[in-house]
Amino acid sequence: MKKIYLDNASTSFPKPKCVIDAISNYMTEIGCNPGRGAYEQSLDSGRMVYEARKLINDLFNGPSPNNVVFTKNITESLNIAMKGLFKTNWHIITTSMEHNSVMRPLRNLQDKLNITVDIAECNKYGVLDVKTVESLINDNTKAIVMTHCSNLTGTIMPIMEIGKLCREKGLFFIVDTAQTAGIIDIDFDKMGLDILTFTGHKGLLGPQGIGGFIISDRANKITDTFIEGGTGSESHLETQPNFLPDKFESGTLNTPGIAGLKASIEFIKNVGISNIRQHEKNLTSLFLEGLHRINNIEVYGPCDAELKTGTVPININGMDPGEVSYILDNEYKIMTRSGIHCAPSAHRTIGIYPKGAVRFSIGYFNTLEDIDKALYALKCISN
């Protein structure tokens, strides 16, 4: 029986062949650190890294390739952004649908910097009302940090409207694009972002272990470094360089990962984000329609595929979500994720804490056959 992968919100699989080839080619043909030598292969490595920065900056319409900083994942990016930018006694706003990669650093900073945090409550579908956010802004509010899309319900947040609000109020705006980068068109400038955090291994179709962020010049001016160390630049000094991207990139980069990410973004550009989005939306719509015809299944989040990504959480009445996920894998070879999905606040918001849910998440390489088989399996299990 063919295995069916429906856990793309965790990490996309399979990867395009060009990604695997790019990593292999880098490891066998280049293999050297960028910015650490004047020999040809080191220069080749440096050129490849710069080309990757340029591709990412172009993909998101960022301010400059130099404003693209590489990290190991989006969790590190969010920590650097929040712990470097936020100052003592600031008031910060976030939403009730956040992943722990936003919530945990905020809770840490509440203790360390005495920041205050207000949470904009979303409705039971995970939908955020901009007026709710606006009502929380006070004279000491300095920033809004939030996800572009819930990793639990797939609900797409009104980033454009929140960005406009931030510009009007002079607030810094940090966005977590873990669930949307490579799937939905994102424009750093039009959305009024100050820090866009991304990861390579989900919708960008790249390998694990590579992520990053794009930072605006105004945010960079007051954002402190997270770590310091060797950068290959200004090596005669014992102080950290103050220019981008070196300011935030200490130590050896995951250059094989960057090579893979470069190839995956080239793949996405060739396919077209609009085509990727349409494919996933079509499958999601069919999946949602099928779910609503099956008895004993609770579906969470928006029922309209236009309002969400391909992430769909469900429960079968009378069954533990872990049991359902196990049966799907063991008997039907369908891979899903069950539990709290590192987002307890989101589960409380939609009313399924602490039980959790079974999360199906559709990706670019899924097919109509995958959806049909998943619906058949759920019908069998729920009867």
Salt bridges, closest charged atoms under 4 A:
ASP7 OD1 - ARG359 NH2 3.25
ASP21 OD2 - LYS17 NZ 2.80
ASP44 OD1 - ARG47 NH2 2.43
GLU51 OE1 - LYS262 NZ 3.76
ASP58 OD2 - LYS54 NZ 3.09
GLU76 OE2 - LYS72 NZ 2.86
ASP118 OD2 - HIS91 NE2 2.81
ASP194 OD1 - ARG218 NE 2.79
ASP224 OD2 - LYS87 NZ 3.24
GLU249 OE2 - ARG53 NH1 2.84
GLU266 OE2 - LYS262 NZ 2.92
GLU306 OE1 - LYS281 NZ 2.96
GLU369 OE2 - LYS373 NZ 3.13
ASP370 OD1 - LYS2 NZ 3.34
